[in-house]
């Protein structure tokens, strides 16, 4: 949502143009104390990490409550468990960073967190082992906490937080002033499409009504009709080989009969006529 900063500049410029100097001062003061960071995800994560690194539990809880009231509380019910899981992951990251602090600050910050969060976390199974954290000398080697001390888990928490915030901010309803750029782009695209369709329609109408195009089509049709028509011989493809072979076979049979002294059929007919006589 980088366009938010541009809209802020437009509002400030308008206020100066109208001469609302006191309003401009109040506007600048509010921008400096803006907890939403112009809805920039990287700036919000940077602020959360600041509270975690300095072990400021009150600041972390207050900032998350602000995000919850502004954004997360307006989400659908089935998304709320994911938001709560992300909140608890940040609390665990807070404890991991506090446990890695040097000196006596480590146990002090961890114990302070558990004491303040006891009413909220007591009775939840996933937090039962965390109350033993102040009494473990090397929690990074303990099987219950070794995963949370890895760089991979810590990075996955930040990536999940980034994706959650980016998705939520993208789906938030935008005021009319912030959607001017997308509306202008939509109008420009529609105008280009209308111009392209109008040009295509005009081109087609010119081609249909043009006398040159009509004469060229008539000339092509006349040229096709004036040419000689091809003659087709229906018997050109008839095979001649079977007839020639049949004639040769008949001729050979007659020669064979002459050599044998006549046809046996004719001989039987002659003998039958003599016996009858």
N, C-alpha and C positions, 0 to 999 in steps of 0.2 A: 504493500500500500504506500508506495513512494509518492504517489500523487497527493497525499495528505499534506506534505510539506509545501507543495506548490499552492494548494488551496489556502493554507495558512498565510502565505505571502500575498495572495490575492485579497484576502480579507483585510490584512493589515494595510495594504495599499488603498483599498476602498475607504477604510476608516480615516486614513490620512487625507484622502481626497475630500472627504466630507468634513474634515476639520474636527473630528472627534478625538482630540488629543488625550483626554483623560481615559477614554475607552482604549486607546492604543497602549497606554501605560499599563492598564489592567490586563490587557490581552497579552502583552509581553511578559508580565509577571506570571500569568497562568501558564504560558508556554514553558517558562523556565522550571516551573514546578510540575510539569506534565508527567504523571506517572505512566501514562500509556506510551510515552516515547514516540508519539506520532504513529502508533501501531507498527513500529518497526520491530520485527521479531528478534533481530540480533541485539538491539539495544535492551529489550526486555530481558533476554537471557543474561546479558551482561550485568544488569542490575540484580537479578536473582543470584548470580554467582558471587557478586560482591557481598551480599548479605551472608552467603554460605562461607565464604573465605574468611570473613572477619568474625564469624560466629555470632551474628546479630539475629537471634531467634525472633525477637519482637518485630524487627524490620521485615524479616522473611514472611512471617505470618500476616502482618499488616498488608504487605504488597500482594500476597496471594489472595487475601480476602478482597482486595480491591479488584483484582482480575476476575475473581469469582462473581462478585456483584455486578461487574460491568459486562462480562462476556459469558462465563461458564454457566451462570444461573439461568441464562436464557436458552440454553441448549435443550434438546429433547431428553426425556428421562433415561432412555437406554444409553445415552452417552455419559451420564453422570458417574457411573462406576469407573470408567476410564480416566475421568478427570480426578476422581479421588485417588485412584492408584498412582497417578502422576504426582499428586501432592505428597503421598507417603514415600514415593521414591526420592523426592527432593529432601524430605526429612531424613531419610537414611543416608543420602549423600552428605547432608549436614553433619550427621554423626560420624561418618567416615573421615571427613576433613577435620573435624574436631579431635578425633582419636589420633590422627597423625600429627597433631601439634606437639611441639617439643616442650619440655618442662612440665610444671605442675598444672599448666593450663588445660592439658588434655582431659584429665579426669574431672576437672572443675566444670568445663563446658559441657561435657557429656552428662554429668550428674545434673547440671542445671536444666538441660533439655528434658531429661527423663522426669524430673520433678515437675516441670511446668506442663508437660504433655501427658502426665499420668492419668488425669481424668478422661482424656480423650482416647488414649491408646490402651488403657487397662481393659483386659478381657478379650483382646483381639489376639488370635493365635499367632499371627505373623510377627507380632511385636513382643512375644513372650521372651524370646532369647535375647532381645536387645537390652533388656533391663540388667543383664549380666555383663554388658560391655565394659562398665567402669572397673570391673574386678578381674578382667583378663589382661595379662601382661602383653601378649603379642596377639592381638585379635586377627591380624592378617594371616596368621598361621592356623587359626582355629577353623574347623570345618564348617561352623555355623556362619562365619563372617568372611571367609577367605574370598568368596565370590565378589563381595561388595568392595573389596580393596583392590580389585583388578582394574586396569585402565579400560578394558573392554566394556565392563559394566557401567562405569562412570560415563564413558562416551555414549553408550546406548541411551542412557537417561537424558542426556542433553539433546541427542538427535530426536528422541521421541517427543521431548518438550518443544523442540523447534517445529516438528511436523504438526503437532497439536495446535500450536498457536497460529501457524500459517494457514491451516485448514479452517480454523474458526474465524479468523479475520477475513478470509476470502469469502466465507458464507454469510458474514454479517450484512444486514440490510444497510445500504449506503444512502446518505442524504443526497438530495437532488444536486447540490452544488458539486459534489465529488464525482458525479456520473456524467458531467458535461462532456468530458473527453470521449468516452465511449459512445455517447449519443451523437456527437459530431462525426465520429468515424462511421457510425451506422448510416447517418444521413448522406454522407459523402459516397459510401458504397452504393446506396440505393440510387443516387443521382447518376452515378457512372453506369449502372445497369440499365436505367431508363434511357440514357443517351445511346448506349450500344444497341438496344432493341429498336429505338427510333431510327437510327441510321440503317440498320438491317432492313427494316420495313420499307424505308424510302428507296433503298437500292433495289429491292424486289419489285416495287411498283414501277420504277423507271424501266427496268428490263422488260416488264410485261407491256407497257404502253409505248415503248420506243419503236418508231417505224424501221429503223435500221435493224434492230433485232428481229422484227417480224419478217422483213424481206430476206434476211439471211436464212431464217428457218424455211421459208418458201423455196428459196433457191436450192437448199440442200435436199428438200423433198422432191423437187422437179428433177434434179440430177439423178436421184435414185430411181425414179420412174422411167427416165429416158434411156437408160442403159439396156442392152439386150438381155432377154430373159434366158437363163440357162436351160438347155434341153436335157431331159433325163431319159435315158434308154432303160426301159424296165427289164430288158433281157440281156443287158451287158454283163450282168453278174452271174448268168446261168452257167453252170459248169458243163463243159463239152466232153470231158474225159469219160464219164460213165457211158455216154452214147457210143463213143468210138470203141470202147472195150466190149460193149454188148454186140456190136456189129461183127467184130472180129470173132467172138465166140460162136455166133450163128453161122458165119461162113465156114469156120473150121468144122462144125458139126455136120454141115451138108457135105463137105468133102469126105468126111469119114464114112458117111452112109453110102456115098457113091462107090467108095473102095470096097465096101462090104457087099456090094451087089444090090443095093436098093434098100428101101426102108422096110424094116420088119413089120411095121403096121400095114403097109401097102401089100406085103406078101401074104399076110393073114387074110386080108380082105379078098384077094384074088382066089385063094384056096377055098374060101367059104362059098364064093359064087360058083365055082366049078362043081362042088359037091351038090349044090342045090340043083344044078342043071342035070 
